[in-house]
């Protein structure tokens, strides 16, 4: 399990995506419980390319590891980040 945990937190987003989609999402709840801290770390990050943050939230919600209030606060924080970045654009920049 240590290799999986370190692999989930790698900077290689494609590898992380493969691990989430092809491996962790297929596991039973008891195994997912062992990597829930890593999934929560991924969920808090912003991944606009492979959306590993959203995949980790999906896995956590599916097995009921995190309650809706925790997930909702992460999603609202992401919405604020995106809104702030978009507000920096002007018609001149577009």
C-alpha positions as MATLAB code, in Angstrom:
seq = 'XXXXXXXXXXXXXXXXXXXXXXXXXXXXXXXXXXXXXXXXXXXXXXXXXXXXXXXXXXXXXXXXXXXXXXXXXXXXXXXXXXXXXXXXXXXXXX';
ca = [
       0.000    0.000    0.000;
       2.856    2.506    0.558;
       3.652    2.470   -3.171;
       0.052    3.231   -4.051;
      -0.095    6.050   -1.516;
       3.061    7.675   -2.857;
       1.871    7.121   -6.431;
      -1.374    8.925   -5.722;
       0.537   11.976   -4.533;
       2.940   12.064   -7.469;
       3.311   15.184   -9.593;
       2.692   13.014  -12.667;
      -0.952   13.852  -13.278;
      -1.475   11.190  -15.967;
      -0.139    8.484  -13.668;
      -2.373    9.754  -10.872;
      -5.377    9.756  -13.240;
      -4.669    6.167  -14.287;
      -4.325    5.060  -10.667;
      -7.619    6.693   -9.718;
      -9.598    5.571  -12.762;
      -8.166    2.134  -13.370;
      -7.188    1.016   -9.906;
      -8.576    2.803   -6.848;
     -12.067    3.345   -8.276;
     -12.367   -0.447   -8.706;
     -11.375   -1.287   -5.140;
     -13.750   -2.330   -2.365;
     -14.484    0.171    0.377;
     -12.028   -1.298    2.893;
      -9.068   -0.693    0.555;
     -10.231    2.802   -0.394;
     -10.426    3.603    3.314;
      -6.664    3.004    3.471;
      -5.968    5.779    0.934;
      -8.712    8.219    1.944;
      -6.206   10.764    3.280;
      -4.403   10.798   -0.067;
      -7.723   11.099   -1.914;
      -8.633   14.055    0.257;
      -5.278   15.737   -0.548;
      -5.903   15.231   -4.274;
      -9.461   16.542   -3.936;
      -8.207   19.830   -2.483;
      -5.851   20.412   -5.417;
      -6.877   22.047   -8.686;
      -6.422   19.804  -11.732;
      -7.910   21.480  -14.798;
      -6.386   18.977  -17.242;
      -7.158   15.457  -16.016;
      -9.634   16.406  -13.250;
      -8.087   13.997  -10.769;
      -9.427   16.240   -8.019;
     -12.988   15.566   -9.146;
     -12.322   11.848   -9.623;
     -11.055   11.579   -6.048;
     -14.166   13.396   -4.797;
     -16.317   10.990   -6.781;
     -14.591    7.999   -5.198;
     -14.895    9.444   -1.703;
     -18.585   10.196   -2.169;
     -19.384    6.835   -3.742;
     -18.135    4.907   -0.750;
     -19.352    7.439    1.786;
     -15.919    8.228    3.235;
     -16.500   11.968    3.262;
     -19.835   13.540    3.997;
     -21.513   16.015    1.665;
     -20.599   19.034    3.830;
     -16.851   18.331    3.468;
     -17.152   17.767   -0.277;
     -19.331   20.842   -0.713;
     -16.756   23.049    1.041;
     -14.025   21.759   -1.311;
     -16.208   22.432   -4.356;
     -17.068   25.949   -3.150;
     -13.378   26.692   -2.587;
     -12.642   25.532   -6.152;
     -15.441   27.748   -7.445;
     -13.902   30.745   -5.663;
     -10.468   30.014   -7.131;
     -11.865   29.757  -10.652;
     -13.987   32.894  -10.189;
     -10.999   34.870   -8.968;
      -8.864   33.752  -11.896;
     -11.588   34.617  -14.391;
     -12.140   38.034  -12.861;
      -8.567   38.963  -13.825;
      -9.493   38.880  -17.504;
     -10.500   42.060  -19.262;
     -11.845   42.555  -22.756;
      -8.360   43.693  -23.769;
      -6.811   40.452  -22.528;
      -9.416   38.325  -24.268;
];
